[in-house]
Amino acid sequence: IVIKRIYEEVSENDGYRILVDRIWPRGVSKEKANLDEWNKNIAPSTELRKWFDHKEERLEEFSLKYKEQLLNQTEELNRVRKIAKNQQVTLLYAAKDTHINHALVLRSVLISKL
């Protein structure tokens, strides 16, 4: 399971491509996104996303709150894990910062139980 910005070029190595944002990324057409699925269920809630605002000082607290939200998505997470057992899964996100974003948290949750 890898993560990648939606704005990066599509690669054959991406495998199964899942957009994990609640909002469609600006400036990306559905064709260019080349998604296998758009999974809003495992994205942070709108309230949590707005509060976090990609501020580094909030990352630790955001991670805890997001993981709490993901506890309600066990079935979805297990479905993604099952896909990842057979092929690479690429979690796509739109945030500018590659070190401060929800996809990192989501990936850690997914691989912690693979």
MIMI-393475 format. One line per 2 residues: their letters; for each residue z, y, x of N, C-alpha, C, CB. Coordinates in Angstrom, 1 decimal. Glycine has a CB too. Layout:
<rs>
A) Z:Y:X:Z:Y:X:Z:Y:X:Z:Y:X; ...
</rs>
This chain:
<rs>
IV) 0.0:-1.2:0.9:0.0:0.0:0.0:0.0:1.2:0.9:1.2:0.0:-1.0; -1.0:2.0:0.8:-1.1:3.3:1.6:-1.2:4.5:0.6:-2.4:3.2:2.5
IK) -1.0:5.6:1.2:-1.2:6.9:0.4:-2.2:7.7:1.0:0.2:7.6:0.3; -2.8:8.6:0.2:-3.9:9.4:0.7:-4.1:10.6:-0.3:-5.3:8.5:0.8
RI) -4.5:11.7:0.2:-4.8:12.8:-0.7:-6.1:12.6:-1.4:-4.9:14.2:0.1; -6.1:12.9:-2.7:-7.3:12.7:-3.5:-8.5:13.5:-2.9:-7.0:13.1:-4.9
YE) -8.3:14.5:-2.1:-9.3:15.3:-1.6:-10.0:14.7:-0.4:-8.8:16.7:-1.2; -9.4:13.7:0.2:-10.0:13.0:1.3:-11.2:12.1:0.8:-9.0:12.1:2.1
EV) -12.1:11.8:1.8:-13.3:11.0:1.4:-12.9:9.6:1.0:-14.2:10.9:2.7; -13.6:9.1:0.0:-13.4:7.7:-0.4:-13.9:6.8:0.7:-14.2:7.4:-1.8
SE) -13.1:5.7:0.9:-13.4:4.8:1.9:-13.5:3.4:1.3:-12.4:4.8:3.1; -14.3:2.5:1.9:-14.3:1.1:1.5:-13.0:0.4:1.7:-15.4:0.3:2.2
ND) -12.2:0.9:2.7:-10.9:0.3:3.0:-9.8:0.7:2.0:-10.5:0.8:4.3; -10.1:1.7:1.0:-9.1:2.1:0.1:-8.7:1.0:-0.9:-9.7:3.3:-0.7
GY) -9.6:0.1:-1.1:-9.2:-1.0:-2.1:-9.1:-0.4:-3.5:-8.0:-1.7:-1.6; -8.0:-0.8:-4.1:-7.7:-0.4:-5.5:-7.1:1.1:-5.5:-6.7:-1.4:-6.2
RI) -7.8:2.0:-6.1:-7.4:3.4:-6.0:-6.7:3.9:-7.3:-8.7:4.3:-5.8; -5.5:4.3:-7.1:-4.6:4.8:-8.2:-4.2:6.2:-8.0:-3.4:3.9:-8.4
LV) -4.6:7.1:-9.0:-4.1:8.5:-9.0:-2.7:8.4:-9.6:-5.1:9.4:-9.8; -1.7:8.9:-8.8:-0.3:8.9:-9.3:0.2:10.3:-9.5:0.5:8.2:-8.2
DR) -0.6:11.2:-10.1:-0.2:12.5:-10.5:-0.3:12.6:-12.0:-1.0:13.6:-9.8; 0.6:13.4:-12.6:0.5:13.6:-14.1:-0.6:14.6:-14.5:1.8:14.1:-14.6
IW) -1.0:15.4:-13.5:-2.0:16.4:-13.8:-3.3:16.1:-13.0:-1.5:17.9:-13.4; -4.4:16.3:-13.6:-5.7:16.0:-12.9:-5.8:17.0:-11.8:-6.9:16.0:-13.9
PR) -6.2:16.5:-10.6:-6.3:17.5:-9.4:-7.5:18.5:-9.6:-6.5:16.7:-8.2; -7.2:19.7:-9.2:-8.2:20.8:-9.3:-9.4:20.5:-8.5:-7.5:22.1:-9.0
GV) -10.6:20.7:-9.0:-11.8:20.7:-8.2:-12.3:19.3:-7.9:-11.6:21.4:-7.0; -11.7:18.3:-8.6:-12.2:16.9:-8.3:-12.8:16.3:-9.6:-11.0:16.0:-7.8
SK) -14.0:15.9:-9.5:-14.7:15.3:-10.7:-14.2:13.9:-10.8:-16.2:15.4:-10.6; -14.3:13.3:-12.0:-14.0:11.9:-12.2:-14.9:11.0:-11.3:-14.1:11.5:-13.7
EK) -16.1:11.4:-11.2:-17.0:10.6:-10.3:-16.6:10.6:-8.9:-18.5:11.1:-10.5; -16.3:11.8:-8.4:-15.9:11.9:-7.0:-14.5:11.2:-6.7:-15.8:13.4:-6.6
AN) -13.7:11.2:-7.7:-12.4:10.6:-7.5:-12.5:9.1:-7.3:-11.5:10.9:-8.7; -13.5:8.5:-8.0:-13.7:7.1:-7.8:-12.5:6.2:-8.0:-14.4:6.8:-6.5
LD) -11.8:6.4:-9.1:-10.5:5.7:-9.4:-10.7:4.4:-10.1:-9.7:6.6:-10.2; -9.7:3.5:-9.8:-9.6:2.3:-10.5:-8.7:2.5:-11.7:-9.1:1.1:-9.7
EW) -7.7:3.5:-11.5:-6.8:3.8:-12.6:-6.2:5.2:-12.3:-5.8:2.7:-12.9; -5.7:5.8:-13.4:-4.9:7.0:-13.3:-3.6:6.7:-14.0:-5.6:8.3:-14.0
NK) -2.6:6.5:-13.2:-1.3:6.0:-13.7:-0.3:7.2:-13.8:-0.7:4.9:-12.9; -0.1:7.8:-14.9:0.8:8.9:-15.1:2.2:8.4:-15.3:0.4:9.8:-16.3
NI) 2.3:7.1:-15.7:3.7:6.5:-16.0:4.6:6.5:-14.7:3.5:5.1:-16.5; 4.0:6.3:-13.6:4.8:6.2:-12.3:4.8:7.5:-11.5:4.3:5.0:-11.5
AP) 4.3:8.5:-12.1:4.4:9.9:-11.5:5.7:10.5:-12.0:3.1:10.8:-12.0; 6.2:11.5:-11.2:7.4:12.1:-11.6:7.2:12.9:-12.9:7.9:13.1:-10.5
ST) 8.3:13.1:-13.6:8.2:13.8:-14.9:7.8:15.3:-14.6:9.6:13.8:-15.6; 7.3:15.9:-15.6:6.8:17.3:-15.4:8.0:18.2:-15.0:6.2:17.9:-16.7
EL) 9.2:18.0:-15.6:10.4:18.8:-15.3:10.8:18.6:-13.8:11.5:18.4:-16.2; 10.8:17.3:-13.4:11.2:17.0:-12.0:10.2:17.6:-11.0:11.4:15.5:-11.8
RK) 8.9:17.4:-11.3:7.9:17.9:-10.4:8.0:19.4:-10.2:6.5:17.6:-11.0; 8.2:20.1:-11.4:8.3:21.6:-11.3:9.5:22.0:-10.5:8.3:22.2:-12.7
WF) 10.6:21.3:-10.7:11.9:21.7:-10.0:11.7:21.4:-8.5:13.1:20.8:-10.5; 11.1:20.3:-8.1:10.9:20.0:-6.7:10.1:21.0:-6.0:10.3:18.6:-6.6
DH) 8.9:21.4:-6.6:8.0:22.4:-6.1:7.7:22.2:-4.6:8.7:23.8:-6.2; 7.7:20.9:-4.2:7.4:20.5:-2.8:8.2:21.3:-1.7:5.9:20.7:-2.6
KE) 9.4:21.6:-2.0:10.3:22.3:-1.1:11.1:21.3:-0.3:11.2:23.3:-1.8; 10.9:21.4:1.0:11.5:20.4:1.9:13.0:20.2:1.7:11.3:20.8:3.4
ER) 13.7:21.3:1.4:15.2:21.3:1.2:15.6:20.5:0.0:15.8:22.7:1.2; 14.6:20.3:-0.9:14.9:19.5:-2.2:14.4:18.1:-2.1:14.2:20.2:-3.3
LE) 13.8:17.7:-1.0:13.2:16.4:-0.9:14.2:15.2:-1.1:12.5:16.2:0.4; 15.3:15.3:-0.5:16.3:14.3:-0.6:16.8:14.1:-2.0:17.5:14.5:0.3
EF) 17.2:15.2:-2.7:17.6:15.1:-4.1:16.5:14.7:-5.0:18.2:16.5:-4.5; 15.3:15.2:-4.7:14.1:14.8:-5.5:13.9:13.3:-5.4:12.9:15.6:-5.0
SL) 14.0:12.8:-4.2:13.8:11.3:-4.0:14.7:10.5:-4.9:13.9:11.0:-2.6; 16.0:10.9:-4.9:17.0:10.2:-5.7:16.7:10.3:-7.2:18.4:10.8:-5.4
KY) 16.3:11.5:-7.6:16.0:11.6:-9.1:14.8:10.9:-9.5:15.9:13.1:-9.4; 13.8:10.9:-8.6:12.5:10.2:-8.9:12.7:8.7:-8.9:11.4:10.6:-7.8
KE) 13.5:8.2:-8.0:13.8:6.8:-8.0:14.5:6.4:-9.2:14.6:6.4:-6.7; 15.4:7.2:-9.7:16.1:7.0:-11.0:15.1:6.9:-12.1:17.1:8.1:-11.3
QL) 14.1:7.8:-12.2:13.1:7.7:-13.2:12.2:6.5:-13.1:12.1:9.0:-13.1; 12.0:6.0:-11.9:11.2:4.8:-11.7:11.9:3.5:-12.1:10.8:4.7:-10.2
LN) 13.2:3.6:-12.3:13.9:2.4:-12.8:13.5:2.1:-14.2:15.5:2.7:-12.8; 12.9:3.0:-14.9:12.4:2.8:-16.3:11.0:2.3:-16.3:12.5:4.1:-17.1
QT) 10.4:2.1:-15.1:9.0:1.7:-15.0:8.8:0.4:-14.2:8.2:2.8:-14.3; 9.8:-0.5:-14.3:9.8:-1.7:-13.6:8.5:-2.5:-13.9:11.0:-2.5:-14.0
EE) 8.1:-2.6:-15.1:6.9:-3.4:-15.4:5.7:-2.8:-14.8:6.7:-3.4:-17.0; 5.5:-1.5:-14.8:4.4:-0.9:-14.2:4.4:-1.1:-12.6:4.3:0.7:-14.5
LN) 5.6:-0.9:-12.1:5.7:-1.1:-10.6:5.4:-2.5:-10.2:7.1:-0.7:-10.1; 5.8:-3.4:-11.0:5.5:-4.9:-10.7:4.1:-5.2:-10.8:6.3:-5.8:-11.6
RV) 3.4:-4.5:-11.8:2.0:-4.7:-11.9:1.2:-4.2:-10.7:1.5:-4.0:-13.2; 1.6:-3.0:-10.2:1.0:-2.5:-9.0:1.3:-3.4:-7.8:1.5:-1.0:-8.7
RK) 2.5:-3.9:-7.7:2.8:-4.8:-6.6:2.0:-6.0:-6.6:4.3:-5.2:-6.6; 1.7:-6.5:-7.8:0.9:-7.7:-8.0:-0.5:-7.5:-7.5:0.9:-8.2:-9.5
IA) -1.1:-6.3:-7.8:-2.4:-5.9:-7.3:-2.4:-5.9:-5.8:-2.9:-4.6:-7.9; -1.3:-5.3:-5.2:-1.2:-5.2:-3.8:-1.1:-6.5:-3.0:0.0:-4.3:-3.4
KN) -0.7:-7.5:-3.7:-0.6:-8.8:-3.1:-2.0:-9.4:-2.8:0.1:-9.8:-3.9; -3.0:-8.9:-3.5:-4.4:-9.5:-3.4:-5.4:-8.5:-2.7:-4.9:-9.8:-4.7
QQ) -5.0:-7.2:-2.6:-5.9:-6.3:-2.0:-5.1:-5.0:-1.7:-7.1:-5.9:-3.0; -5.7:-4.2:-0.8:-5.1:-2.9:-0.5:-5.1:-2.0:-1.7:-5.9:-2.2:0.7
VT) -3.9:-1.3:-1.9:-3.8:-0.3:-2.9:-3.6:1.0:-2.3:-2.5:-0.7:-3.9; -4.4:2.0:-2.7:-4.2:3.4:-2.2:-3.7:4.2:-3.3:-5.6:3.9:-1.7
LL) -2.5:4.8:-3.1:-1.9:5.8:-4.0:-2.5:7.1:-3.7:-0.3:5.7:-4.0; -3.1:7.8:-4.7:-3.7:9.1:-4.5:-2.9:10.2:-5.1:-5.1:9.1:-5.0
YA) -2.8:11.3:-4.4:-2.0:12.4:-4.8:-2.7:13.7:-4.4:-0.5:12.4:-4.3; -2.3:14.8:-5.1:-3.0:16.1:-4.8:-2.2:17.1:-3.9:-3.4:16.7:-6.1
AK) -0.9:16.8:-3.7:-0.1:17.8:-3.0:-0.7:18.1:-1.6:1.3:17.2:-2.8; -0.5:19.3:-1.2:-1.1:19.7:0.1:-0.3:19.1:1.3:-1.0:21.2:0.2
DT) 1.0:19.0:1.1:1.8:18.5:2.3:1.8:17.0:2.3:3.2:19.1:2.1; 1.4:16.5:3.4:1.3:15.0:3.6:2.7:14.4:3.9:0.3:14.6:4.6
HI) 3.7:15.2:4.2:5.0:14.7:4.6:6.1:15.0:3.5:5.4:15.4:5.9; 5.7:15.9:2.5:6.7:16.2:1.5:6.0:16.1:0.1:7.2:17.7:1.7
NH) 6.0:14.8:-0.4:5.3:14.6:-1.7:5.9:13.3:-2.3:3.8:14.5:-1.5; 5.6:13.2:-3.6:6.2:12.1:-4.4:5.5:10.7:-4.0:6.0:12.4:-5.8
AL) 4.3:10.8:-3.5:3.6:9.5:-3.2:4.4:8.7:-2.1:2.2:9.8:-2.8; 5.0:9.5:-1.2:5.8:8.8:-0.1:7.0:8.1:-0.7:6.3:9.9:0.9
VL) 7.6:8.7:-1.7:8.8:8.1:-2.4:8.3:6.9:-3.1:9.5:9.1:-3.3; 7.2:7.0:-3.9:6.7:5.9:-4.7:6.3:4.7:-3.8:5.5:6.4:-5.5
RS) 5.6:5.0:-2.7:5.2:3.9:-1.8:6.5:3.2:-1.3:4.4:4.5:-0.6; 7.5:3.9:-0.9:8.7:3.3:-0.4:9.3:2.4:-1.4:9.7:4.3:0.1
VL) 9.3:2.8:-2.7:9.9:2.0:-3.8:9.0:0.7:-4.0:9.9:2.8:-5.1; 7.7:0.9:-4.0:6.8:-0.2:-4.2:6.9:-1.3:-3.0:5.4:0.2:-4.2
IS) 7.0:-0.8:-1.8:7.0:-1.8:-0.7:8.4:-2.4:-0.5:6.6:-1.2:0.6; 9.4:-1.7:-1.0:10.8:-2.2:-0.8:11.0:-3.6:-1.5:11.8:-1.2:-1.3
KL) 10.2:-3.9:-2.5:10.3:-5.1:-3.2:9.1:-6.0:-3.2:10.7:-4.8:-4.7; 8.2:-5.8:-2.2:7.0:-6.6:-2.1:7.3:-8.0:-1.7:6.0:-6.0:-1.2
</rs>
